[in-house]
Amino acid sequence: MLKTLCSKLRRHHLLLTKTLQQVVGHPNFLKPYCCRFLEHTLLPATMKTMDESDVGISCYISNLPGFRGILKQRYSDFIVNEVDLDENVVHLTSLEAPKECSENKDVNISDQLNRSYVTEIESFRSLAGNSDADKLKAFIDELNSGADVSDESIVLSPSSDKSHRTAIHNFFKERLKFLVTDTIDGVEDQSKCVRVRLNNDRNNGRGRSSRKRKDRDDKRFDSRGSDSWPGHLGKFLRFHLFKENKDTQEALNVIAKMLGVQLRSFGFAGTKDKRAVSTQRVTVFKQQASKLAALNKRLIGIKVGDFCHVKEGLLLGQLYGNRFTITLRGVSAESEDIIKASAVALGKHGFINYFGLQRFGSSSVPTHLIGAALLRGEWKAAVSLILDPREGEKNAISTVREYYKESGDIDGTLRQLPRYLVAEKAILQCLKRSPGNYLQALKAIPRTLRMMYVHSYQSYLWNHVASMRVQKHGFDQVVLGDLVYSKEEYKVKESFVAECEDVNDNNMDDYSNLDEISETDLPEERNIPVKVINEEDLKSGTYAIEDVLLPLPGSRVIYPSNDIGEVYRDLSQKDGISLTETAHKIKEFSITNMTGAYRRVFQKPKDFEWELLSYTDGTIPLAETDFDVIANSVKSKVREEDPTNGSKELPADSSAISVGGDMLSGKVRDEKINNEAGMQSEKSQSGGNAEESQMALKLSFTLPASCYATMAVRELLKTSTSVAFHKSLND
């Protein structure tokens, strides 16, 4: 039976391959088209995937014919550099830690003992009373006697006054720095006690804090009373995070484990694509640069550098946008002129600012369908959409879903579910405690994730309305009733109009990047003045097509006063959703409880550059990453120091600049990539047969944080940006 199944699969694969060759080679494949998708025929009918048209992505600005090109054939073909609020592009330029004179300024406890501390004890007596002062005096006397009190502590009198306990903590922090305090529960209800012990953290790692926590029978002291952070340094260390083929949360998890800190110690402005090479700013609370720099020798596919201390940590949304360097491989068209004309048109006219496919997930159950069920108050249906089996999913996960649907065994299902299926786990754990309470189960999902479903439905509506705006009124003029930001009243910076910061093309079933989606999607605290275009505005010509906005539905937005405004209501009513009335009393799942936001319909790439390249080896990168630049710089420096051997390899101890444990000296290109020279494979240089030359199109541009680079690529190629489609081309 297994042999028969394998044979059928092979025949199906051969048939699909033949179909692909026929369709791609068809003379009409490159003809212009709009609002329809030829590539639908390129996917096997047995695989249920989401099409762009399913989420409202159906039009283009340009009438130029598209061309063939593969997006993300290699993850190094998609390079993302964050752009900060001052519009500076973030690069990794150095892996070295700056000199910090404060790093070795630990206080020696022995220098502080052998004193009576009479003055300090009397001051403490006035603060805490005779009983606690006597306890403290006896403890210090015992310390001065030379007794080992590393495992001992004193507990002060109970107090329910938090301000009083804070004053005690601060007293030890300022006056008796060789002691550390924390707060523990008192005997009486709602009472707390301050506990005092010797600060062994300052004693070369010896004593209590050097013992494993599992070997101690009480909880660990906190460090509030031993805050030795130098006053001249900001409490946050900012650094540039360089990563390859990893999402932001995954990379920070690795670093957090190496440092022994929690993930919440880190701050960042937005997550970056997993299948990419990216550089972004990150902050971490109270860490020394030298400690992070030392990790570079152990990190694989991750590097950290460009360290500096700052007063505030980074928050989500604190960025202008991203600088993209995208290489499309295997480019082919009826003529090079088509490719060149398309690139010029993209730079001049831009693209429709759709929410990309990654906004809606990559499974056969798009997130906006779950969002629609939540908005209708269909709690059980929403739970079923999240838990039920899905087409095209990995066999292991599909088996678990089938098992639960057939057996209803929550415990057995939880044991089999992968950790990254956060929503599924949360729902099942809640249903185990409260069977049949589907609303409570949905609320058990982390807020950032459950709100993603509702935001996804808003994006779904926006995309459909944007397509209707292009079809009805074109892309070259403002029309009566359009919405724009009022130039007379308000000047808005692009980064603060961002509805989403998704530059990632990750499987949305992997919820590691959802912190970013939560707060930067729909900034509900902002009330941006918007006006409706009138006759005077049309006559004055004050507003251009790039000023046109469309709202994401909410209670504080206005809608276009022309026929486009009605499209919102018609679409939502077909889904059984009202934009003005709620179907239930659960505010977080009510569209009338959301403020809403605005989004530009058309977007031009900033600082747009492009070039055509030829290459013969598809395994060699066609664009330099930040790490390539550093590696080349070190290599040049080594050659300068030893001019007698220009081909000398980098020394073995230079592992701090390796990625994945491999030296880059044999991989980084010395020659400049240009149109004339092209790329020669290592095989051909060593005497092997040269492969057939292929063409690539390299694009570089900057987009605000609210925009999807994949939608710019879509405007060029006139094909789907789905992972499945480009994988089929690559295969």
C-alpha positions as CSV (number, residue, x, y, z in Angstrom):
1,M,0.0,0.0,0.0
2,L,2.9,2.4,0.9
3,K,4.6,1.6,-2.4
4,T,1.4,2.4,-4.3
5,L,1.0,5.7,-2.5
6,C,4.6,6.7,-3.2
7,S,4.1,5.8,-6.9
8,K,1.0,8.0,-7.1
9,L,2.9,10.9,-5.5
10,R,5.8,10.6,-8.0
11,R,3.3,10.6,-10.9
12,H,1.6,13.6,-9.4
13,H,4.9,15.4,-9.1
14,L,5.9,14.7,-12.7
15,L,2.6,15.9,-13.9
16,L,2.9,19.1,-11.9
17,T,6.4,19.7,-13.1
18,K,5.3,19.3,-16.7
19,T,2.3,21.7,-16.2
20,L,4.7,24.3,-14.7
21,Q,7.0,24.1,-17.7
22,Q,4.1,24.4,-20.1
23,V,2.5,27.4,-18.3
24,V,5.8,29.3,-17.6
25,G,6.9,28.8,-21.2
26,H,3.6,29.8,-22.7
27,P,3.9,33.0,-24.8
28,N,1.0,34.7,-23.0
29,F,2.5,34.1,-19.6
30,L,4.1,37.5,-19.6
31,K,1.1,39.5,-21.0
32,P,-0.3,42.2,-18.8
33,Y,-3.3,41.4,-16.7
34,C,-5.0,43.0,-13.7
35,C,-7.3,41.8,-11.0
36,R,-6.9,38.1,-11.9
37,F,-4.3,35.5,-11.2
38,L,-2.8,33.2,-13.8
39,E,-0.6,31.6,-11.1
40,H,-3.6,29.9,-9.5
41,T,-3.2,27.2,-12.1
42,L,0.4,26.6,-11.0
43,L,-0.6,25.0,-7.7
44,P,-1.9,21.5,-7.3
45,A,-5.6,21.3,-6.7
46,T,-5.1,19.0,-3.7
47,M,-3.2,21.7,-1.7
48,K,-5.5,24.3,-0.3
49,T,-3.6,27.6,0.0
50,M,-4.7,31.2,0.4
51,D,-4.6,33.3,-2.7
52,E,-4.0,37.0,-2.8
53,S,-7.4,37.6,-4.2
54,D,-8.9,35.9,-1.2
55,V,-7.7,38.8,1.0
56,G,-8.5,41.6,-1.5
57,I,-5.1,41.8,-3.2
58,S,-6.1,42.0,-6.9
59,C,-4.9,45.1,-8.7
60,Y,-1.7,46.8,-9.9
61,I,-0.7,50.3,-10.7
62,S,1.3,49.6,-13.8
63,N,-0.1,48.1,-17.0
64,L,3.3,46.8,-17.9
65,P,3.7,43.1,-18.4
66,G,5.2,41.1,-15.5
67,F,8.2,38.9,-15.7
68,R,9.5,35.8,-14.0
69,G,11.6,36.1,-10.9
70,I,12.1,34.0,-7.7
71,L,11.7,35.8,-4.4
72,K,13.9,34.5,-1.5
73,Q,15.6,31.6,-3.3
74,R,18.2,32.1,-0.6
75,Y,17.5,33.9,2.7
76,S,20.5,36.2,1.9
77,D,18.5,37.4,-1.1
78,F,16.3,39.4,1.4
79,I,18.3,41.8,3.5
80,V,16.5,44.1,6.0
81,N,18.1,47.0,7.8
82,E,16.0,48.9,10.3
83,V,15.7,52.7,9.9
84,D,15.4,54.7,13.1
85,L,13.2,57.6,13.9
86,D,15.9,60.0,12.6
87,E,15.8,58.0,9.3
88,N,19.3,56.6,9.9
89,V,19.8,53.1,8.5
90,V,21.0,50.7,11.2
91,H,24.1,48.7,10.3
92,L,26.4,46.3,12.2
93,T,29.8,48.0,11.9
94,S,31.7,46.7,14.9
95,L,31.7,43.6,17.1
96,E,34.0,45.1,19.8
97,A,32.8,46.3,23.2
98,P,33.8,49.9,24.1
99,K,35.9,50.4,27.2
100,E,33.7,50.9,30.2
101,C,35.6,52.0,33.2
102,S,32.7,51.0,35.4
103,E,32.9,47.3,34.7
104,N,35.4,46.4,37.4
105,K,34.3,48.8,40.0
106,D,32.9,46.2,42.4
107,V,33.1,47.1,46.1
108,N,35.3,44.8,48.2
109,I,33.2,43.8,51.2
110,S,36.2,43.2,53.4
111,D,37.1,46.9,53.1
112,Q,33.6,47.8,54.5
113,L,33.6,45.5,57.6
114,N,35.6,45.8,60.8
115,R,33.6,48.9,61.7
116,S,31.0,49.5,64.3
117,Y,28.6,51.6,62.1
118,V,27.3,53.3,65.2
119,T,26.1,56.3,63.2
120,E,24.3,54.2,60.6
121,I,22.6,52.0,63.2
122,E,21.3,55.0,65.1
123,S,19.9,56.5,61.9
124,F,18.3,53.1,61.2
125,R,16.8,53.1,64.8
126,S,14.9,56.3,64.1
127,L,13.6,54.8,60.8
128,A,12.7,51.2,61.9
129,G,12.6,51.3,65.7
130,N,14.6,49.8,68.6
131,S,13.9,46.1,67.9
132,D,15.0,46.1,64.3
133,A,18.0,48.4,65.1
134,D,19.2,45.9,67.7
135,K,18.8,43.0,65.2
136,L,20.9,44.9,62.7
137,K,23.6,45.7,65.3
138,A,23.9,42.1,66.4
139,F,24.1,41.0,62.7
140,I,26.9,43.5,61.9
141,D,28.8,42.5,65.1
142,E,28.6,38.9,64.0
143,L,30.0,39.8,60.6
144,N,32.9,41.8,62.2
145,S,33.7,38.8,64.4
146,G,34.7,36.8,61.4
147,A,31.8,34.3,61.6
148,D,30.5,32.8,58.4
149,V,27.0,34.3,58.0
150,S,26.8,33.8,54.2
151,D,23.7,31.7,54.7
152,E,22.2,33.7,57.5
153,S,19.7,36.6,57.4
154,I,17.6,38.8,59.7
155,V,14.0,39.5,59.2
156,L,12.7,42.9,60.2
157,S,9.3,43.6,61.8
158,P,6.2,43.1,59.6
159,S,4.9,46.2,57.9
160,S,1.9,46.7,55.6
161,D,3.2,50.2,54.6
162,K,4.9,49.9,51.3
163,S,6.4,53.4,51.5
164,H,8.0,52.5,54.8
165,R,9.5,49.3,53.3
166,T,10.8,51.3,50.4
167,A,12.5,53.7,52.8
168,I,14.2,50.7,54.5
169,H,15.4,49.3,51.1
170,N,16.8,52.6,50.1
171,F,18.6,53.0,53.5
172,F,20.6,49.8,52.9
173,K,21.2,50.7,49.3
174,E,22.7,54.1,50.3
175,R,24.2,53.6,53.7
176,L,25.1,49.9,54.1
177,K,25.9,48.7,50.6
178,F,27.5,45.4,51.8
179,L,24.0,44.2,52.8
180,V,21.2,43.4,50.5
181,T,17.4,43.4,51.2
182,D,14.3,41.9,49.8
183,T,10.6,41.6,50.8
184,I,9.0,38.4,52.0
185,D,5.5,37.6,53.2
186,G,4.8,38.3,56.9
187,V,2.9,36.1,59.3
188,E,-0.2,38.2,59.3
189,D,-2.4,38.6,56.3
190,Q,-1.3,41.3,53.8
191,S,1.8,42.1,55.9
192,K,5.3,42.1,54.4
193,C,8.7,41.9,56.0
194,V,12.1,43.1,54.9
195,R,14.8,40.5,54.9
196,V,18.5,41.4,55.2
197,R,21.6,39.4,54.3
198,L,25.2,39.8,53.3
199,N,25.6,40.9,49.7
200,N,27.6,37.9,48.5
201,D,27.2,39.0,44.9
202,R,29.9,41.5,45.5
203,N,32.2,38.9,47.1
204,N,33.8,37.4,44.0
205,G,30.9,35.0,43.4
206,R,31.4,33.1,46.7
207,G,28.7,32.5,49.3
208,R,25.0,32.0,49.0
209,S,24.5,33.4,45.5
210,S,27.0,30.9,44.1
211,R,24.9,27.9,45.2
212,K,22.3,26.5,42.9
213,R,18.8,27.6,43.8
214,K,17.6,24.0,43.9
215,D,20.1,23.4,46.8
216,R,18.5,26.1,48.9
217,D,15.2,25.7,50.7
218,D,14.0,29.3,50.4
219,K,13.4,31.7,47.5
220,R,16.2,33.8,46.0
221,F,16.8,37.3,47.3
222,D,16.1,40.1,44.8
223,S,18.6,42.8,44.0
224,R,16.8,46.0,44.9
225,G,19.0,46.7,47.8
226,S,22.3,46.1,45.9
227,D,21.9,48.2,42.9
228,S,25.5,49.0,42.1
229,W,24.9,50.2,38.5
230,P,27.2,53.1,37.8
231,G,25.5,56.4,37.8
232,H,27.3,57.7,34.7
233,L,25.9,54.9,32.5
234,G,22.4,54.6,31.2
235,K,20.6,51.6,32.6
236,F,19.9,50.1,29.1
237,L,22.6,48.7,26.8
238,R,21.7,49.3,23.2
239,F,23.2,47.1,20.6
240,H,22.7,46.2,16.9
241,L,21.4,42.6,16.4
242,F,22.5,40.9,13.2
243,K,20.8,37.6,12.4
244,E,20.4,35.2,9.6
245,N,17.4,32.9,9.0
246,K,16.0,33.6,12.4
247,D,13.2,35.7,13.7
248,T,13.8,38.4,16.3
249,Q,12.3,36.5,19.2
250,E,14.2,33.3,18.4
251,A,17.5,35.2,18.3
252,L,16.8,37.1,21.6
253,N,15.8,33.8,23.2
254,V,19.2,32.4,22.5
255,I,21.0,35.5,23.8
256,A,18.8,35.6,26.9
257,K,19.7,32.0,27.8
258,M,23.4,32.7,27.4
259,L,23.2,35.8,29.6
260,G,20.9,34.1,32.1
261,V,18.2,36.8,31.9
262,Q,14.5,36.8,31.0
263,L,13.3,37.6,27.5
264,R,11.4,40.6,28.8
265,S,14.7,42.3,29.7
266,F,15.0,43.1,26.0
267,G,13.3,45.8,24.0
268,F,13.1,46.3,20.2
269,A,11.2,48.5,17.8
270,G,9.8,45.7,15.6
271,T,10.4,42.1,14.6
272,K,12.2,41.3,11.4
273,D,11.7,38.6,8.8
274,K,12.8,35.1,9.6
275,R,13.9,34.0,6.1
276,A,16.2,37.0,5.7
277,V,19.4,38.6,6.8
278,S,18.5,41.6,9.1
279,T,20.0,44.2,11.4
280,Q,18.1,46.0,14.0
281,R,18.4,47.9,17.3
282,V,17.8,46.1,20.6
283,T,18.1,47.3,24.2
284,V,18.7,45.1,27.3
285,F,18.4,46.2,30.9
286,K,21.6,46.6,33.0
287,Q,24.1,44.5,31.0
288,Q,27.7,45.2,30.2
289,A,28.8,45.5,26.6
290,S,31.8,43.2,27.2
291,K,29.5,40.4,28.3
292,L,27.4,40.6,25.2
293,A,30.5,41.0,22.9
294,A,31.9,37.8,24.3
295,L,28.9,35.9,23.1
296,N,29.9,36.4,19.5
297,K,32.3,33.5,19.6
298,R,29.4,31.1,20.6
299,L,26.5,32.6,18.6
300,I,25.6,30.8,15.4
301,G,23.8,32.9,12.7
302,I,23.6,35.8,15.2
303,K,26.1,38.7,15.9
304,V,25.8,41.6,18.3
305,G,27.8,44.9,18.2
306,D,27.8,48.7,18.1
307,F,27.2,48.9,21.8
308,C,26.2,52.0,23.8
309,H,24.4,52.8,27.0
310,V,21.2,54.7,26.9
311,K,18.7,55.9,29.5
312,E,15.5,54.4,27.9
313,G,14.8,51.0,26.4
314,L,13.3,50.6,23.0
315,L,9.5,50.2,22.6
316,L,7.5,48.7,19.8
317,G,6.9,51.1,16.9
318,Q,9.9,53.4,17.6
319,L,11.3,53.2,14.1
320,Y,10.8,55.0,10.8
321,G,10.8,51.9,8.7
322,N,13.2,49.5,7.0
323,R,15.8,49.5,4.3
324,F,15.4,46.5,2.0
325,T,17.9,44.9,-0.3
326,I,16.1,42.3,-2.3
327,T,17.6,40.1,-5.0
328,L,15.2,38.4,-7.5
329,R,16.9,35.4,-9.1
330,G,16.1,33.5,-12.3
331,V,14.7,36.7,-13.9
332,S,13.4,36.2,-17.4
333,A,11.2,38.3,-19.7
334,E,10.5,38.7,-23.3
335,S,13.1,41.4,-23.3
336,E,15.4,43.2,-20.8
337,D,13.5,46.4,-21.7
338,I,10.4,45.0,-19.9
339,I,12.4,44.5,-16.7
340,K,14.0,47.9,-16.9
341,A,10.7,49.7,-17.6
342,S,9.0,47.9,-14.7
343,A,11.8,48.9,-12.3
344,V,11.6,52.5,-13.4
345,A,7.8,52.5,-13.1
346,L,8.0,51.1,-9.5
347,G,10.4,53.9,-8.5
348,K,8.3,56.6,-10.1
349,H,4.7,55.5,-9.3
350,G,5.1,53.1,-6.4
351,F,2.7,50.3,-5.6
352,I,-0.7,49.7,-3.9
353,N,-0.1,49.7,-0.2
354,Y,-1.8,46.3,0.5
355,F,-1.4,44.3,3.7
356,G,0.7,41.4,2.5
357,L,-0.3,37.7,2.7
358,Q,1.8,37.2,5.8
359,R,-0.7,39.4,7.6
360,F,-3.3,36.7,7.2
361,G,-1.3,33.6,8.1
362,S,-0.1,30.8,5.8
363,S,-2.5,28.0,6.7
364,S,-5.7,27.0,5.1
365,V,-7.6,28.9,7.9
366,P,-6.7,32.6,7.4
367,T,-6.6,34.7,10.6
368,H,-9.3,37.1,9.3
369,L,-11.9,34.3,9.2
370,I,-11.2,33.7,12.9
371,G,-11.4,37.5,13.5
372,A,-14.8,37.7,11.7
373,A,-16.2,34.9,14.0
374,L,-15.0,36.8,17.0
375,L,-16.6,40.0,15.8
376,R,-19.9,38.1,15.3
377,G,-19.7,36.7,18.8
378,E,-19.4,33.1,17.5
379,W,-17.1,31.8,20.3
380,K,-17.5,28.1,19.6
381,A,-17.0,28.6,15.9
382,A,-13.8,30.6,16.5
383,V,-12.4,27.9,18.8
384,S,-13.2,25.3,16.1
385,L,-11.4,27.3,13.4
386,I,-8.3,27.5,15.7
387,L,-8.3,23.8,16.8
388,D,-9.8,21.8,13.8
389,P,-7.6,20.0,11.3
390,R,-6.3,22.1,8.4
391,E,-5.3,21.2,4.9
392,G,-1.6,21.5,3.9
393,E,-0.4,21.3,7.5
394,K,2.5,19.2,8.7
395,N,1.5,15.6,9.2
396,A,2.5,15.6,12.9
397,I,0.4,18.6,13.7
398,S,-2.5,17.4,11.5
399,T,-2.5,14.1,13.4
400,V,-2.8,15.8,16.7
401,R,-5.7,18.0,15.5
402,E,-7.5,14.9,14.1
403,Y,-6.9,13.1,17.4
404,Y,-8.5,15.8,19.4
405,K,-11.5,16.2,17.0
406,E,-12.2,12.5,17.2
407,S,-11.4,11.8,20.9
408,G,-11.9,15.1,22.7
409,D,-9.0,14.0,24.9
410,I,-7.5,17.3,26.1
411,D,-4.7,15.8,28.2
412,G,-3.5,13.5,25.4
413,T,-3.7,16.4,22.9
414,L,-1.7,18.8,25.1
415,R,1.0,16.2,25.5
416,Q,1.4,16.0,21.7
417,L,1.0,19.7,20.8
418,P,4.2,21.6,19.8
419,R,5.2,24.4,22.1
420,Y,4.8,27.1,19.4
421,L,1.0,26.4,19.0
422,V,0.4,29.0,21.7
423,A,-3.3,29.6,21.0
424,E,-4.2,26.0,20.8
425,K,-2.5,25.2,24.1
426,A,-4.1,28.1,25.9
427,I,-7.6,27.1,24.6
428,L,-7.3,23.5,25.6
429,Q,-5.9,24.2,29.0
430,C,-8.8,26.5,29.7
431,L,-11.4,24.1,28.4
432,K,-9.9,21.5,30.7
433,R,-10.7,23.7,33.7
434,S,-14.0,25.1,32.3
435,P,-15.5,22.7,29.8
436,G,-17.8,24.4,27.3
437,N,-16.7,27.9,28.2
438,Y,-15.5,28.9,24.8
439,L,-15.4,32.7,25.4
440,Q,-13.1,32.1,28.5
441,A,-11.0,29.8,26.4
442,L,-10.5,32.5,23.8
443,K,-9.6,35.0,26.4
444,A,-6.9,32.6,27.7
445,I,-5.0,33.2,24.4
446,P,-2.3,35.9,25.0
447,R,-3.8,39.3,24.2
448,T,-1.3,40.1,21.5
449,L,-2.3,37.0,19.6
450,R,-6.1,37.1,20.1
451,M,-6.2,40.7,18.9
452,M,-4.3,39.8,15.8
453,Y,-7.4,37.9,14.6
454,V,-9.6,41.0,14.8
455,H,-6.9,43.3,13.3
456,S,-6.5,40.8,10.5
457,Y,-10.2,41.2,9.6
458,Q,-9.8,45.0,9.5
459,S,-6.8,44.6,7.1
460,Y,-9.0,42.2,5.0
461,L,-11.6,44.9,4.6
462,W,-9.0,47.6,3.9
463,N,-7.4,45.5,1.1
464,H,-10.8,44.9,-0.6
465,V,-11.7,48.5,-0.4
466,A,-8.3,49.6,-1.8
467,S,-8.8,47.4,-4.8
468,M,-12.2,48.9,-5.4
469,R,-10.8,52.4,-5.1
470,V,-8.2,51.6,-7.9
471,Q,-10.8,49.9,-10.1
472,K,-13.3,52.8,-9.8
473,H,-11.1,55.9,-9.7
474,G,-7.7,54.8,-10.9
475,F,-4.3,55.7,-9.5
476,D,-3.5,59.0,-11.0
477,Q,-5.9,61.6,-9.4
478,V,-7.6,62.6,-6.2
479,V,-11.4,62.5,-6.5
480,L,-14.2,64.2,-4.6
481,G,-14.9,62.5,-1.3
482,D,-11.4,61.0,-0.8
483,L,-9.8,61.2,2.6
484,V,-6.4,62.9,3.2
485,Y,-4.4,64.2,6.1
486,S,-5.1,67.9,6.4
487,K,-1.9,69.7,5.4
488,E,-3.1,72.9,7.0
489,E,-3.7,71.4,10.4
490,Y,-1.2,68.6,10.9
491,K,2.0,67.2,9.5
492,V,2.3,63.5,10.2
493,K,5.6,61.5,10.3
494,E,5.2,58.2,8.4
495,S,6.4,56.1,11.3
496,F,3.5,57.2,13.5
497,V,0.8,56.3,11.0
498,A,1.9,52.7,10.9
499,E,-0.8,50.2,11.2
500,C,1.6,47.2,11.1
501,E,5.3,46.6,11.3
502,D,5.2,43.2,9.5
503,V,8.3,42.7,7.4
504,N,8.3,39.1,8.3
505,D,7.2,36.3,6.1
506,N,7.0,33.7,8.9
507,N,4.4,31.0,9.3
508,M,1.8,32.7,11.5
509,D,1.4,29.5,13.4
510,D,4.7,30.3,14.9
511,Y,3.6,33.0,17.4
512,S,7.1,34.1,18.4
513,N,6.8,37.5,16.6
514,L,3.4,38.6,17.9
515,D,4.6,41.1,20.4
516,E,5.3,43.5,17.5
517,I,1.8,42.9,16.0
518,S,0.0,43.9,19.2
519,E,0.8,47.5,19.7
520,T,2.1,48.8,16.4
521,D,-0.8,47.5,14.3
522,L,-3.6,49.8,15.2
523,P,-2.3,52.7,17.3
524,E,-5.5,53.4,19.1
525,E,-4.1,56.3,21.2
526,R,-3.6,58.4,18.1
527,N,-6.2,60.8,16.9
528,I,-4.9,62.0,13.5
529,P,-6.8,64.8,11.8
530,V,-8.2,63.8,8.5
531,K,-10.3,65.7,6.0
532,V,-12.7,64.9,3.1
533,I,-11.6,66.3,-0.3
534,N,-14.0,69.0,-1.5
535,E,-14.3,71.0,-4.7
536,E,-11.9,73.7,-3.5
537,D,-9.2,71.1,-2.8
538,L,-9.6,69.8,-6.3
539,K,-9.3,73.2,-7.8
540,S,-6.2,74.2,-5.7
541,G,-4.4,71.0,-6.5
542,T,-3.1,70.9,-2.9
543,Y,-3.4,67.1,-2.6
544,A,-1.9,64.4,-4.8
545,I,-2.7,60.8,-5.3
546,E,-0.1,59.7,-2.7
547,D,-2.0,61.6,-0.1
548,V,-5.2,59.5,-0.4
549,L,-6.1,57.5,2.7
550,L,-8.4,54.7,3.6
551,P,-9.5,53.9,7.1
552,L,-9.2,50.7,9.1
553,P,-12.6,50.4,10.6
554,G,-13.1,51.7,14.1
555,S,-15.2,54.1,16.2
556,R,-13.1,57.2,15.7
557,V,-12.5,57.1,11.9
558,I,-14.5,58.7,9.2
559,Y,-15.2,57.1,5.8
560,P,-14.9,58.5,2.3
561,S,-18.0,60.4,1.4
562,N,-18.0,59.0,-2.2
563,D,-19.1,55.6,-3.4
564,I,-16.0,54.0,-1.7
565,G,-17.5,54.6,1.7
566,E,-20.4,52.3,0.9
567,V,-18.0,49.5,0.0
568,Y,-17.0,49.1,3.7
569,R,-20.6,48.6,4.8
570,D,-21.5,46.3,1.9
571,L,-18.5,44.0,2.5
572,S,-18.9,43.8,6.3
573,Q,-22.6,43.1,6.0
574,K,-21.9,40.2,3.7
575,D,-19.8,38.8,6.6
576,G,-22.6,39.4,9.1
577,I,-20.7,42.2,10.8
578,S,-21.9,45.8,11.5
579,L,-19.3,48.6,11.6
580,T,-21.6,50.7,13.9
581,E,-23.3,48.2,16.2
582,T,-21.8,45.4,18.3
583,A,-23.2,41.9,18.3
584,H,-22.1,41.2,21.8
585,K,-20.8,42.9,25.0
586,I,-17.2,41.7,24.8
587,K,-15.4,45.0,24.1
588,E,-12.0,43.6,22.9
589,F,-13.8,41.6,20.2
590,S,-16.0,44.5,19.1
591,I,-15.0,46.7,16.1
592,T,-17.0,49.6,17.6
593,N,-14.7,49.6,20.6
594,M,-11.6,50.1,18.5
595,T,-10.4,53.5,17.6
596,G,-9.3,52.5,14.1
597,A,-6.6,54.1,12.0
598,Y,-5.7,55.4,8.5
599,R,-3.4,54.0,5.9
600,R,-2.1,55.5,2.6
601,V,-3.5,53.7,-0.5
602,F,-0.4,54.2,-2.6
603,Q,3.3,54.1,-1.5
604,K,6.4,55.1,-3.3
605,P,9.7,53.5,-2.3
606,K,12.2,55.9,-0.9
607,D,15.8,56.1,-2.2
608,F,15.0,53.5,-4.8
609,E,17.9,51.8,-6.6
610,W,18.1,48.8,-8.9
611,E,20.5,46.9,-11.1
612,L,20.6,43.9,-13.3
613,L,23.2,41.2,-12.5
614,S,24.3,38.0,-14.2
615,Y,25.4,35.0,-12.3
616,T,26.2,31.3,-12.9
617,D,26.3,29.9,-9.4
618,G,23.0,30.1,-7.5
619,T,24.7,29.4,-4.2
620,I,26.8,32.6,-4.1
621,P,25.3,35.7,-2.6
622,L,24.7,38.7,-4.9
623,A,24.5,41.4,-2.2
624,E,26.8,42.2,0.7
625,T,25.5,41.9,4.3
626,D,26.7,44.0,7.2
627,F,28.8,41.0,8.3
628,D,30.3,40.6,4.9
629,V,31.6,44.2,5.2
630,I,33.1,43.5,8.6
631,A,34.7,40.3,7.5
632,N,36.2,41.9,4.4
633,S,37.5,44.7,6.5
634,V,39.2,42.3,8.9
635,K,40.6,40.3,6.0
636,S,42.1,43.5,4.4
637,K,43.6,44.5,7.7
638,V,45.3,41.1,8.1
639,R,46.7,41.4,4.6
640,E,48.0,44.9,5.3
641,E,49.8,43.6,8.5
642,D,51.4,40.8,6.4
643,P,52.0,42.1,2.9
644,T,54.4,39.2,2.1
645,N,51.5,36.8,1.8
646,G,48.5,38.4,0.1
647,S,46.5,35.2,0.1
648,K,47.0,34.5,3.8
649,E,43.9,33.2,5.5
650,L,42.5,34.8,8.6
651,P,44.0,33.6,11.8
652,A,42.2,30.7,13.7
653,D,41.5,32.9,16.7
654,S,39.3,35.2,14.7
655,S,36.3,33.1,15.4
656,A,34.4,36.2,16.6
657,I,33.6,37.0,13.0
658,S,32.3,33.6,12.0
659,V,28.7,32.7,11.2
660,G,27.7,29.2,11.9
661,G,31.2,28.4,12.8
662,D,32.5,28.9,9.2
663,M,35.2,31.4,8.3
664,L,34.0,33.8,5.6
665,S,37.4,34.4,4.0
666,G,36.5,31.9,1.3
667,K,33.0,33.1,0.8
668,V,33.2,36.9,0.9
669,R,33.8,38.4,-2.5
670,D,36.7,40.7,-3.0
671,E,35.6,41.8,-6.5
672,K,32.8,44.3,-7.0
673,I,29.6,42.8,-8.4
674,N,28.7,44.6,-11.6
675,N,26.9,44.2,-14.8
676,E,30.0,43.6,-16.9
677,A,31.9,41.1,-14.7
678,G,28.9,39.1,-13.4
679,M,29.4,36.2,-11.1
680,Q,31.7,33.2,-11.6
681,S,31.0,30.0,-9.6
682,E,33.7,28.4,-7.5
683,K,33.2,25.3,-9.6
684,S,34.1,27.1,-12.9
685,Q,37.1,28.8,-11.3
686,S,38.5,25.4,-10.2
687,G,38.2,24.0,-13.7
688,G,34.7,22.5,-13.7
689,N,32.0,23.1,-16.3
690,A,30.5,26.5,-16.0
691,E,26.8,26.6,-15.4
692,E,24.4,28.5,-17.6
693,S,24.4,32.2,-16.9
694,Q,21.2,33.6,-15.3
695,M,19.9,37.1,-14.6
696,A,19.0,38.6,-11.3
697,L,17.4,42.0,-10.4
698,K,18.7,43.6,-7.2
699,L,16.5,46.2,-5.6
700,S,17.3,48.6,-2.7
701,F,14.7,50.9,-1.2
702,T,13.3,52.2,2.1
703,L,9.7,51.8,3.2
704,P,7.8,53.2,6.3
705,A,7.1,50.7,9.0
706,S,3.5,50.2,7.8
707,C,4.5,48.8,4.4
708,Y,5.2,45.4,2.9
709,A,8.2,45.0,0.7
710,T,6.5,41.9,-0.9
711,M,3.8,44.2,-2.3
712,A,6.5,46.3,-4.1
713,V,7.9,43.0,-5.6
714,R,4.4,42.0,-6.6
715,E,4.0,45.2,-8.6
716,L,7.1,44.3,-10.6
717,L,6.5,40.7,-11.3
718,K,2.7,40.8,-11.6
719,T,2.6,37.4,-9.9
720,S,1.7,36.1,-6.5
721,T,4.0,36.7,-3.5
722,S,2.9,33.5,-1.8
723,V,5.6,31.2,-0.5
724,A,4.0,28.3,-2.3
725,F,4.1,30.0,-5.6
726,H,7.8,31.1,-5.4
727,K,8.7,27.7,-4.0
728,S,7.1,26.1,-7.1
729,L,9.3,28.3,-9.3
730,N,12.4,27.5,-7.4
731,D,11.6,23.7,-7.6
